[in-house]
């Protein structure tokens, strides 16, 4: 439902025709001769880049089944102090990964997604804090997920079980134990990462010093589930899906078209109508009238991002992670949302965005009203921004100021 890579999180702009290279679109100019890979997942044998790996054992999941010998990929910055009290957990959004900062290069398709927030002298100051960023369970950038090899040497594929936000937080808890971190100075997350941060604060309040919940919610709404369902259908109805067992197909024979379509659909929730209307209007991509075979600028913009996505993500992971978002309800089995929020004991920063149509401000109002420790009281901090949901990535200075205050 959101993306978190630096080049994707830039304000919408005109797209030069030369950059259109999406084999999943019959309208895109085929300027890139490289075949679309059957999966964009990181695989053992690929350059690890800055990743580290923690084996967290067999993990029984809520929906039934077990992820055997699970692994979490993660990256770190800064140094853990002698008291082990300066660790900050940074949790990525749906299609993000552990590469919060650092250049693109071997092992990392893109540069860090929060370079203006995490680093020396920045809001999450790596001269002060030991920052840990894991790739979530079910992801495709080093953590165990559908594209990972099971013990039989074959990808998990359709055998990878359904996972929930709570399962993913349990995996993160085991990572914290492996690193010897008993209590986080802060847990920070936006969008899906905010779901994880909230679950940490509810399930493990004694281990969370403070929590930042950016553009997130307490329970996925019917409207959000509906959008998730359509994206999953876009992938699973692609003839190349094969029930999730497509990994031995050659290149573009996999479900690239469905995955690119799901990405295009999702992007409409990430940006605001105002931004798209102001930047693209009804302008053409080229001199060819759309009535006579041409494309509108906004269509080409979606083409580019659909193409990028198929080259860096995995269709199996996308289906499992979007489904995990739909399971999110902190009140499940806890007496309802409000009763669950009452469990939080750490200071909590709740941030909403005026133009967010994916997780509207009403979601953050419910969070702030229900959290006894909300640092802004019963109302969230609301950022005026025209960038929609992705403003928590784009408005780095303003978000950074809020986080710096929370972290002290």
N, C-alpha and C positions, 0 to 999 in steps of 0.2 A: 504493500500500500504506500510505501514511500521509498525513495532511494537516497543514498547517502554517500555518493562519490563526488569528489570536488568538482570535476568537470560537468557533472550532471546537475549540480546544485547551483549553477549560475543562473542569474535572471534570464528569462527567455529572450532570444535575439533572432535576428534574421539568419537564415541558414544558407550559406552558399551552395549552389547546385552541385559543385564539385565534391561536396561532402556527403552527398546522398549515395549510400552504398548498401541498401538493405535487400538481400535476396528474398526476404520474407514479404516484401511488398512488390506487387506487380507494377507499381507506378514509379518506384525509386530507380534512379540512374545507377547502373551497375559499374561504378568506378573502382570498386575494390574487388580484385580477383581472388582474394583469399576465400576458401570455403568456410562456411559457418561451421564451427565444431559441433559435434554431437552434444557436448556439454562444455560450458565455460568454467567448470569446477576446477579448483586446484587439486592435483592428484599426487600421491606419493611418487617420488622420482622427479617432480617438478622442482624448480629452485624454491627453497623455503623462504627466501627473502629474509625479513626480520621476524618471521614467526617462530614461536616456541610451541612445544606440544606437551600436554599433560594427559597421561592415562588416568582416567577417573573410575575405572572398573565397570562392572555390569550395572546398567541403570534400568530398573523396572519402571515403566511409564504408566500414567494414570489410565489410559485407554486400554491397557492390556498389552502384553509383550515386553520384551527386554531388548535394549540396545547393548549388545555384548561388547565388552572391552572398549568402552567409549573413549574417545579422545576429544579434547578441546584444544584448538589452536588459539594462541593469544600472543599479544605483544606487550612490552613494558617500556616505560621511560622513567628516568629518575632513579633514586636509590631508596630502598626500604631502610628506615632508621632503626636504631638498636632496639627501641621499644615496639617496633612494628605497628606504630600508630599513625603513620602518615600515608597510608594506602588509599587511593581513590579508584573506584571501579567505574569505568566508562562503558556504557552499553549501547550498541549500535541499533539502528532501525532495520526494517525488514530485509533490505537487500544490501546492507552495509557489511562491514567485516572488521577485522582487528586492526586494520591499517589506519589508525586515527591521524597519525602524522608521519611524514617521511616522503621521499620522492617516489614517483613511478619508476619502475625498473624491473630487473629480474625478480620474479615471484610476486610482483605487485603491478597489476594492470593500470592502476591509476594512483595519483598522489593521495596523501592523507585527506580524510574527509572533514577534519576539524582543526586544520593547521593554525587557524587564527584564534583558537580557544585553548588548545593544549600545547604547552611548550614552555621553554625558559622565559620567565617574566610575564607570561600570559595568565589568563584567568585561572586555569588549572595549571599552576606553575610547577613545571617538572624540576625546578631547582629546589622546591620545597616538598613536593609530593612524589610518591611512587605510584605511577599511573598504570593500571592494568586494563587491557581491553581484549576480551575474548570474542571469538567468532561463536555465535550461539549454536547449541546442539541442533542438528538438522540442517545447518548451513552448508555452504559449499566451498568455503575458503580455508580448509584445513581441519575443521571439526567434523566429527562423524555425522554423515547424512546419507541420503539416497545414492549419491555418486561414489561413496566410499566403498572399499572392498570389504566384504565380510570374510569370515575365516575360511570360506571355501574358495576364495580368490575371485569371486564374482561380485559385482556391485550389489548393494542392498536393493536398489530399485524399489519395486512394489512391496518388498518384504520389510522395508523400513517402517516402523510403526508410527501411528499418529502420536504427535507430541503436543504438549500444552505449554503455556507460559510457566506453569509451576514445575513441569519437568525440566525446562531449560534453566530455571533458577536453581533447581537442585543440582544440575550439572555445574553451574557457576559456584555454588556453595562448596562442592567437592574440589573445584579448582582453588578456591580460597584456602581450604584446608591443606591442599598440597603445597601451597606457597607459604603456609604458616601464618596466615592473616586471620586473626580471630575477630577483628572488628575493623570495618572500613571507616576511614575518616568521613567519606561521603560516597554515595552511590548516585550516579548521574546518568540519565537516559532520556532520549527524545523519541516520541511516537511509540513504536514497538519496544524500544529500549526503555521508555518510560513505564510501560507495563511491567517490565522486569524489575525496574527500580522500585516500583510500588509494591510488587510482590515480595521483594527483599525486605522492605520496611514493615510489612505485615507479618510475614512468616518468621523472620529472624530479626525482630526489633532490637535485640541486644547486640547485634552485630553491625548495626548501621548508625553512624554518628550523625549524618544528615542525608537528606534525599532531595534530588532535583528531578521534577517530573515536568518535562517540556512537551507541549502539544500532545498530550496523552489523555487517558481516560481510566475509569474504574471498571467498566464493563463494556464490551463491544455491543453497539446498538444494532437493532434490526436493519437499519439503513446501511451500516458498515458491513454487516454480514452479507447483505444482498450484493454489495459491490464485490466483496471477497468471492462470493459464489460464482459470479459471472467471470471473474478472472481465472478461477480454477477451471471453469468449463471451457474457457478459451484454450487452455493448455491441453486438457484431457480429451477434447474432441478433435485435436490435431491427429491425422492418421499416423503420424510418426511417434505418437505417445506410447502405443503398444502396452497400455496398462501400467506404464511406469518402467518397463523393462526394455528400454531403447538403446542402452549404452553400447551394444555391439554393432549398431548401425553405422554406416559410413557417413561422416560429416553431416551435411545439410539434410540427410534423410531423417534426422531426429525431429523433435517437435518444435523447431525454430519458429515456424510461422505462428503457432499458437502462443508460444512464449512472448514473441514480439508483440502480438495483439494484446495479450494481457498487460504488457508493459505500457502500451499506448493507452489502454483503458485506465490504468492506475494513475498515469500522469495527470489526467484531468482532475483528480482529487488533490494532487500535490500543489498545483498552482491555482491562483485565483482567476475568476473570469475577468476581473479588471486588468490584471497583468497581460493575459493573452489577448484581450481585445485592444488594449493600448499598444502593444508591441507589434502585433501582426495585422490587426484590422482585417481587411479583406484583400490584402496584397497577394499578388501572384508570386510564385517561386521563380518564374522565368518570364520571358516575353510571350509565352504561349498561354492563351486564355484557357482557364479551367473548363470552359464550355466546349473546348476543342482539344481536350487531351492534356492540358496543363495541370498544374497543382497549385493549391493555395499554400502560402508560406507556412501556416500552422500545420498543414498536413505533412509538409516536408520536415518540420521540426519533430513531429512524432515519429516519422520514418527514421530519422537519425538516431533517436534515442532507443527505438525498438531494435535497430541494428546493433548498437553498442551493447545493449543488454544481453542479447543472445550470445555474445562473444565473451562475456565475463560472469555469467550466472548459469545455474543448472535448473532445468525444468522440474525435476523431481523435488529439489529443495524448495522451489517457489511454491509448489502445491502444498507441501507439508508446512511451510512457514506461514503462508496465508491462512491455512486452516487453523494453525496454532493461535493466530490472532483472533479468529472467530470464537475460540474456546474461552477467551479472556473474560473472567467475571470474578473479581476478588471476593464477592459475597457467596460464591458457590460453596456450600457445606459449612459456611461460617455465620449463618443467620442473617444474610443479606449484606449489601454493600456498606451501608452505614455502620453496621456492627463490625465489619471487617476493618473499616477505616479507623475505628476507635482503638484498634490495636497498636497503631503507629505511635511511637514514643519519641522519635527523633524529629528535629526541625525539618520541615518540608517546604520546599519552594515549588509552587505550582504556577506554570506559565502558559497562557493561552495567546492566540494570535487572532486579531480581528477578522482577517480574511480567510481563515482556515475553514474550508468546507468539508474536509475529511474528518477532523476531530474538532467540531465547532466549540466555541467558548463555553457553551452550556455544559460540555463534558468537564472542563476545568472548574467551572463554578460548583459542580457537584463534588468534585474532589476537595476543593478548598473549604466548602461548607462542612464536609464530613470529617476532615482531618483536624484533630484537636491541636495539632502542632504546626498548622500552616503559618508560615512566617509573615504572610500578608493578611492574616485573619480570614474571615469567611468568604472573601472574594479573592480570586486569583490575580496575579500580575498579568495584565493584558497588554501585549505589544501592538501598537498601531503599525500595520505593515500591509503592503499590497501584494506581497509575495506568496500569500497563502500558507499552506501547511509547512512548506520548506523554509519558511522564514526562520525557524529555529536553527537552520544551517547557514542561511544567507546573512542574517542580521547578527553576525558574529560579535561585533563590538557591544551591542546592546545586551545580547544574551550573556556575553562574557562578563559584563559589569555585574549582572545579577548573580552569576555563579561565584564571582570573586567575593561578593558580600556574604554569600552563604557559607563559603569555605573558610572565611575569616583570615 
